[in-house]
Amino acid sequence: MFKLPKIIGKRKKRLGRGLGSGKGAKSRRGTTRHQTARESIPLHFEGGQGRMVKRFPLLRGKGKNKSIRAKPIILQPSDLDSLKEGQIVTLELLIKNGIVDEDARKKGVKLLNANKLKKKFTLQIPVSRKQI
């Protein structure tokens, strides 16, 4: 006598057939109703309560994303024309010759377009990416 193996397929869950079934109401679909089901609720919305952004007014508005550190004073190659050729260019030398003010000590100095210098210098100040 030949016996076939029993093939029993798993029954499909019957969702949404009343609260008594244990699979009713939202039918295991997570939070699909009420406010979370709506499309256009902004991230900062807190149910009518004052927004977090408005509670800290100094963290929004003008200059919020700007760097706190002071930006360096920019020098052009023509600013160094008054110096002698072959000098060592330092921040102290620039302040002494009146090319930059005293506040350059705090902010710093950066030379742009160093490849367009007309004289030869030994630079001990930051220079823009493009090198000579």
VENBELQUI-V179287 format. One record per residue. PSI is psi in whole degrees, 0 to 359 (* if undefined). OMEGA is omega in degrees with one decimal (NA if undefined). NEAR is the number of other ideal C-beta (glycine too) atoms within 8 Angstrom. Layout:
PSI,OMEGA,NEAR + PSI,OMEGA,NEAR
This chain:
133,-175.6,2 + 128,-179.8,3 + 132,175.5,4 + 145,176.9,4 + 147,179.5,4 + 128,177.7,4 + 108,-180.0,4 + 115,178.1,4 + 150,179.6,4 + 134,-179.1,4 + 146,178.6,4 + 139,177.6,4 + 134,177.0,5 + 100,-176.0,7 + 155,173.5,8 + 35,-179.2,6 + 41,174.7,7 + 160,-176.4,5 + 329,-177.8,5 + 338,-177.7,5 + 343,-176.3,8 + 353,179.1,4 + 38,-178.8,10 + 207,178.6,11 + 254,-176.5,4 + 357,176.5,8 + 42,176.4,8 + 29,-178.4,6 + 17,179.3,5 + 211,-178.7,5 + 91,-177.1,7 + 2,-175.9,7 + 172,176.0,6 + 217,-170.3,5 + 325,-177.4,6 + 344,178.6,7 + 347,-177.6,7 + 154,-174.8,6 + 310,-164.2,3 + 59,173.6,4 + 121,-178.0,6 + 154,-178.3,5 + 325,-175.4,3 + 0,-178.0,7 + 131,-177.0,7 + 39,175.0,8 + 30,178.0,5 + 345,176.7,3 + 157,-179.8,5 + 136,-175.6,5 + 154,178.8,9 + 320,-177.9,7 + 323,-178.2,8 + 341,-179.5,8 + 339,178.6,7 + 80,-171.1,8 + 335,-177.3,7 + 346,-178.5,4 + 0,179.0,6 + 169,173.1,8 + 213,-170.3,5 + 130,172.3,3 + 19,-175.9,5 + 317,-174.6,7 + 6,-178.4,3 + 153,-179.9,5 + 141,-180.0,4 + 327,-178.0,3 + 139,-179.8,4 + 139,-179.7,6 + 145,-177.5,5 + 158,176.1,9 + 130,-175.9,11 + 132,176.0,6 + 143,173.7,14 + 158,179.8,8 + 329,-179.1,13 + 339,178.8,5 + 337,-177.6,8 + 5,-178.6,13 + 333,-177.5,8 + 346,-179.6,6 + 157,179.0,11 + 151,179.3,5 + 141,177.4,7 + 2,179.8,7 + 156,173.2,9 + 114,-176.0,7 + 112,176.7,12 + 172,178.1,8 + 320,179.8,12 + 319,-180.0,6 + 320,-179.9,11 + 321,178.7,14 + 319,-178.5,13 + 321,-179.2,6 + 0,175.7,8 + 17,178.8,4 + 323,175.4,9 + 162,-179.4,9 + 177,179.3,6 + 330,-177.8,5 + 354,175.7,7 + 338,176.9,13 + 322,179.4,7 + 313,-174.6,6 + 322,-174.6,10 + 172,-177.5,10 + 144,176.6,13 + 135,-179.8,12 + 125,177.6,14 + 153,176.2,9 + 50,-178.6,9 + 341,179.5,13 + 352,179.8,7 + 17,177.4,6 + 139,-179.1,10 + 336,179.8,5 + 163,178.4,10 + 129,179.1,5 + 158,166.5,12 + 112,-174.2,7 + 129,173.3,8 + 33,175.3,7 + 157,179.6,12 + 146,-178.2,7 + 153,177.9,8 + 165,-171.7,8 + 314,-176.7,3 + 115,-177.1,6 + 168,-179.1,6 + *,NA,4
